[in-house]
Amino acid sequence: MLKSIHQVKRLIVAVIGFTVLAIGIAMIVLPGPAFIVIPVGLLILGTEFVWAKKFLKKIKDKLKRK
């Protein structure tokens, strides 16, 4: 039972995170603050997925160098 609760939480985080990320990517060509929404989507995904956390860290490091 515990494993299934974790899987449900992971699925909910994935759906919300990918939705926010997709909206942010759409905002690149549509009006809106894509530079804010995309990192928020990655932050949400980063709570459950290591790859998202690493990708967000790379983006932060690149922005600090500029």
Backbone as JSON Lines, residues from 0, in Angstrom:
{"i":0,"aa":"M","n":[0.82,-1.19,0.0],"ca":[0.0,0.0,0.0],"c":[0.87,1.26,0.0]}
{"i":1,"aa":"L","n":[1.92,1.26,0.79],"ca":[2.78,2.44,0.87],"c":[3.42,2.74,-0.48]}
{"i":2,"aa":"K","n":[3.82,1.71,-1.19],"ca":[4.44,1.92,-2.49],"c":[3.45,2.55,-3.47]}
{"i":3,"aa":"S","n":[2.21,2.14,-3.42],"ca":[1.22,2.69,-4.33],"c":[0.91,4.16,-4.01]}
{"i":4,"aa":"I","n":[0.94,4.53,-2.74],"ca":[0.73,5.93,-2.36],"c":[1.86,6.79,-2.92]}
{"i":5,"aa":"H","n":[3.08,6.29,-2.83],"ca":[4.22,7.01,-3.39],"c":[4.09,7.14,-4.91]}
{"i":6,"aa":"Q","n":[3.63,6.1,-5.56],"ca":[3.46,6.14,-7.01],"c":[2.39,7.15,-7.4]}
{"i":7,"aa":"V","n":[1.31,7.22,-6.63],"ca":[0.25,8.19,-6.92],"c":[0.77,9.61,-6.74]}
{"i":8,"aa":"K","n":[1.54,9.84,-5.66],"ca":[2.12,11.16,-5.44],"c":[3.06,11.53,-6.57]}
{"i":9,"aa":"R","n":[3.87,10.58,-6.98],"ca":[4.82,10.82,-8.07],"c":[4.09,11.14,-9.37]}
{"i":10,"aa":"L","n":[3.0,10.44,-9.62],"ca":[2.2,10.68,-10.83],"c":[1.57,12.07,-10.79]}
{"i":11,"aa":"I","n":[1.03,12.46,-9.64],"ca":[0.42,13.78,-9.51],"c":[1.46,14.88,-9.72]}
{"i":12,"aa":"V","n":[2.63,14.72,-9.12],"ca":[3.71,15.7,-9.3],"c":[4.12,15.76,-10.76]}
{"i":13,"aa":"A","n":[4.21,14.61,-11.43],"ca":[4.6,14.58,-12.84],"c":[3.57,15.3,-13.71]}
{"i":14,"aa":"V","n":[2.3,15.04,-13.48],"ca":[1.26,15.67,-14.29],"c":[1.27,17.19,-14.09]}
{"i":15,"aa":"I","n":[1.32,17.63,-12.84],"ca":[1.32,19.07,-12.57],"c":[2.6,19.71,-13.09]}
{"i":16,"aa":"G","n":[3.74,19.09,-12.83],"ca":[5.02,19.65,-13.27],"c":[5.13,19.75,-14.77]}
{"i":17,"aa":"F","n":[4.76,18.68,-15.49],"ca":[4.84,18.72,-16.95],"c":[3.83,19.69,-17.53]}
{"i":18,"aa":"T","n":[2.67,19.85,-16.89],"ca":[1.69,20.83,-17.37],"c":[2.23,22.25,-17.23]}
{"i":19,"aa":"V","n":[2.78,22.56,-16.08],"ca":[3.36,23.89,-15.87],"c":[4.53,24.12,-16.83]}
{"i":20,"aa":"L","n":[5.36,23.11,-17.01],"ca":[6.5,23.22,-17.92],"c":[6.02,23.44,-19.36]}
{"i":21,"aa":"A","n":[5.0,22.72,-19.79],"ca":[4.46,22.88,-21.14],"c":[3.87,24.27,-21.34]}
{"i":22,"aa":"I","n":[3.18,24.78,-20.32],"ca":[2.64,26.14,-20.41],"c":[3.78,27.14,-20.54]}
{"i":23,"aa":"G","n":[4.85,26.93,-19.77],"ca":[6.01,27.81,-19.85],"c":[6.67,27.77,-21.21]}
{"i":24,"aa":"I","n":[6.78,26.58,-21.79],"ca":[7.37,26.46,-23.13],"c":[6.48,27.15,-24.15]}
{"i":25,"aa":"A","n":[5.17,27.01,-24.0],"ca":[4.25,27.7,-24.92],"c":[4.39,29.21,-24.79]}
{"i":26,"aa":"M","n":[4.72,29.68,-23.6],"ca":[4.86,31.12,-23.38],"c":[6.11,31.69,-24.05]}
{"i":27,"aa":"I","n":[6.96,30.84,-24.56],"ca":[8.12,31.35,-25.31],"c":[7.63,32.1,-26.54]}
{"i":28,"aa":"V","n":[6.59,31.55,-27.2],"ca":[6.06,32.21,-28.4],"c":[4.77,32.97,-28.11]}
{"i":29,"aa":"L","n":[4.09,32.64,-27.03],"ca":[2.88,33.34,-26.63],"c":[3.23,34.38,-25.57]}
{"i":30,"aa":"P","n":[2.35,35.36,-25.37],"ca":[2.65,36.34,-24.32],"c":[2.59,35.71,-22.93]}
{"i":31,"aa":"G","n":[3.56,36.03,-22.15],"ca":[3.59,35.51,-20.79],"c":[5.02,35.39,-20.28]}
{"i":32,"aa":"P","n":[5.18,35.23,-18.97],"ca":[6.52,35.18,-18.36],"c":[7.13,33.77,-18.4]}
{"i":33,"aa":"A","n":[7.56,33.34,-19.56],"ca":[8.12,32.0,-19.71],"c":[9.35,31.8,-18.82]}
{"i":34,"aa":"F","n":[10.15,32.84,-18.65],"ca":[11.37,32.73,-17.85],"c":[11.08,32.49,-16.37]}
{"i":35,"aa":"I","n":[9.84,32.67,-15.96],"ca":[9.44,32.37,-14.58],"c":[8.73,31.02,-14.52]}
{"i":36,"aa":"V","n":[7.87,30.75,-15.47],"ca":[7.02,29.55,-15.43],"c":[7.83,28.28,-15.68]}
{"i":37,"aa":"I","n":[8.8,28.32,-16.6],"ca":[9.6,27.13,-16.89],"c":[10.38,26.67,-15.65]}
{"i":38,"aa":"P","n":[11.11,27.55,-14.96],"ca":[11.78,27.09,-13.73],"c":[10.83,26.59,-12.65]}
{"i":39,"aa":"V","n":[9.62,27.16,-12.57],"ca":[8.65,26.69,-11.59],"c":[8.25,25.25,-11.92]}
{"i":40,"aa":"G","n":[8.03,24.96,-13.2],"ca":[7.72,23.6,-13.61],"c":[8.85,22.64,-13.27]}
{"i":41,"aa":"L","n":[10.08,23.09,-13.49],"ca":[11.24,22.24,-13.15],"c":[11.37,22.06,-11.64]}
{"i":42,"aa":"L","n":[11.04,23.09,-10.88],"ca":[11.06,22.96,-9.42],"c":[10.05,21.91,-8.95]}
{"i":43,"aa":"I","n":[8.87,21.96,-9.53],"ca":[7.84,20.97,-9.17],"c":[8.33,19.57,-9.53]}
{"i":44,"aa":"L","n":[8.84,19.4,-10.75],"ca":[9.33,18.08,-11.17],"c":[10.53,17.65,-10.34]}
{"i":45,"aa":"G","n":[11.35,18.61,-9.92],"ca":[12.55,18.31,-9.14],"c":[12.27,17.73,-7.77]}
{"i":46,"aa":"T","n":[11.04,17.86,-7.29],"ca":[10.7,17.26,-6.0],"c":[10.65,15.74,-6.08]}
{"i":47,"aa":"E","n":[10.45,15.2,-7.27],"ca":[10.34,13.74,-7.44],"c":[11.33,13.16,-8.43]}
{"i":48,"aa":"F","n":[11.9,13.99,-9.33],"ca":[12.76,13.48,-10.39],"c":[14.13,14.14,-10.33]}
{"i":49,"aa":"V","n":[15.16,13.32,-10.28],"ca":[16.53,13.81,-10.16],"c":[16.94,14.56,-11.42]}
{"i":50,"aa":"W","n":[16.52,14.08,-12.6],"ca":[16.92,14.73,-13.85],"c":[16.44,16.17,-13.91]}
{"i":51,"aa":"A","n":[15.27,16.46,-13.38],"ca":[14.74,17.82,-13.39],"c":[15.54,18.71,-12.44]}
{"i":52,"aa":"K","n":[15.91,18.16,-11.31],"ca":[16.72,18.91,-10.34],"c":[18.08,19.26,-10.94]}
{"i":53,"aa":"K","n":[18.69,18.29,-11.63],"ca":[19.99,18.53,-12.27],"c":[19.88,19.57,-13.37]}
{"i":54,"aa":"F","n":[18.82,19.48,-14.18],"ca":[18.62,20.43,-15.27],"c":[18.42,21.84,-14.73]}
{"i":55,"aa":"L","n":[17.65,21.98,-13.68],"ca":[17.43,23.29,-13.06],"c":[18.74,23.84,-12.5]}
{"i":56,"aa":"K","n":[19.56,22.98,-11.92],"ca":[20.86,23.41,-11.39],"c":[21.76,23.92,-12.52]}
{"i":57,"aa":"K","n":[21.75,23.25,-13.66],"ca":[22.54,23.7,-14.82],"c":[22.09,25.08,-15.28]}
{"i":58,"aa":"I","n":[20.78,25.29,-15.31],"ca":[20.25,26.6,-15.73],"c":[20.68,27.68,-14.74]}
{"i":59,"aa":"K","n":[20.58,27.38,-13.44],"ca":[20.99,28.35,-12.42],"c":[22.47,28.7,-12.55]}
{"i":60,"aa":"D","n":[23.31,27.66,-12.77],"ca":[24.75,27.9,-12.91],"c":[25.06,28.77,-14.13]}
{"i":61,"aa":"K","n":[24.35,28.52,-15.24],"ca":[24.57,29.33,-16.44],"c":[24.17,30.8,-16.19]}
{"i":62,"aa":"L","n":[23.07,30.99,-15.49],"ca":[22.62,32.37,-15.22],"c":[23.55,33.09,-14.27]}
{"i":63,"aa":"K","n":[24.16,32.37,-13.34],"ca":[25.09,33.01,-12.4],"c":[26.37,33.44,-13.1]}
{"i":64,"aa":"R","n":[26.77,32.71,-14.15],"ca":[28.0,33.05,-14.87],"c":[27.84,34.31,-15.72]}
{"i":65,"aa":"K","n":[26.62,34.66,-16.1],"ca":[26.42,35.82,-16.99],"c":[26.44,37.11,-16.26]}
